[in-house]
Amino acid sequence: MNILVWQTAFLGDLILTTPLIASLKNLYPQSKITLVAKGFARAVFQNNPHLDNLLIYEKKENFFSFIQKLKKARFDLAISPHRSHRASLALFLSKIPQRIGFDRAGFSFLYTKTFPHAFDGTHEIERNLSLLQGLSTYAKNKLVFEPRLYLTSKEKSIIQTYGLTYKDYLLIAPGSKWPTKRWTRQGFQEVISYWLKKKVQVVLIGDREDAPFATQITTGFNSPLLLNLVGKTSLRESFGLIKGARVILSNDSAPVHMAQALNTPAVVVFGPTITAFGFYPYKLGKVLEVPLKCRPCGLHGHKACPQKHHHCMQQIEVSQVITSLENFWEKNL
């Protein structure tokens, strides 16, 4: 069986696709599984034993040239957890005989079989796995429900490069592609101040786009226990830092799912988005949110609050965050 999985969404979505691919390999042990994804998939699926081939697709690439690649591969089955028009059309034009996707996907009529998609609190992992129900070899006991990233011993030891001790530091991922999904600068600062007073090592991570916000947060601190690595590590190095942390504080963003895939508990601040969308921590986590009539204000976030007050983040209390972090910190002693 030659199987194609299409997931060209964001980093967090891709990590939440790892159970789907592992489950497919369990259902079809002799299959060849190929994933179509964005460039960061190289880091996500490095060392993953369930994936056989990776095809990188970026929007700048010629769409029809890419279709020709897929045609030549002669896939038997295609599954797309990604709900874009582009995914549906690509799989159809590639003449893959069996194509499975969600009923709310763009051009869903181009799939040979669809399954219901709803933002009803079902976790994204379970939603993705529902796409496998129509397969002839489907068996629930062969499904994998937990996301996983595979690190080498060397990657796990990255913490030593920065003088960190395994499970003895707090990790903070303050960034997000959408500014309204970020908790407040003052909130992060107060949390950092609290833990520094307790003589706990605090480490910040994120990509280059998060660096200006991280600089705002860390300005004014003068402690060797505070380490700002935002924009300074590769994705695989970030995985190693998350693996070594005792707990991570994050917005509703990809680091939450990285943490779940590495068995690190996460305290997550939700603002414009809600848990009903299905992107909450799958197993080890605590979600903090404020019940407001204006939530959610969109599936993702915005550059600025549509209501111009950002109460969803402003009203998340520092004491709540600290208490949640402490609970995980003490459990992992």
Buried (B, 14 or more C-beta within 10 A) or exposed (E): BBBBBBBBBBBBBBBBBBBBBBBBBBBBEEBBBBBBBBEBBEBBBBEBEBBBEBBBBEEEEEEEEBBEEBEEBEBBBBBBBBBBEBBBBBBBBBEBEBBBBBBEBBBBEBBBBBBEBEBEEBBBBBBBBBBBEBBEEEEEEBBBEEBBBBBEEEBBEBBEEBEBEEBBBBBBBBBBBBBBBBBBBEBBBBBBBBBBEEEBBBBBBBBEEBBEBBEEBBEEBEBEBBBBBBBBBEBBBBBBBBBBBBBBBBBBBBBBBBBBBBEBBBBBBBBBBBBEBBBBBBEBBBBBBBEBEEBBBEEBBBEEBEEEEBBBBBBBEBEBBBEBBBBBBEEEE
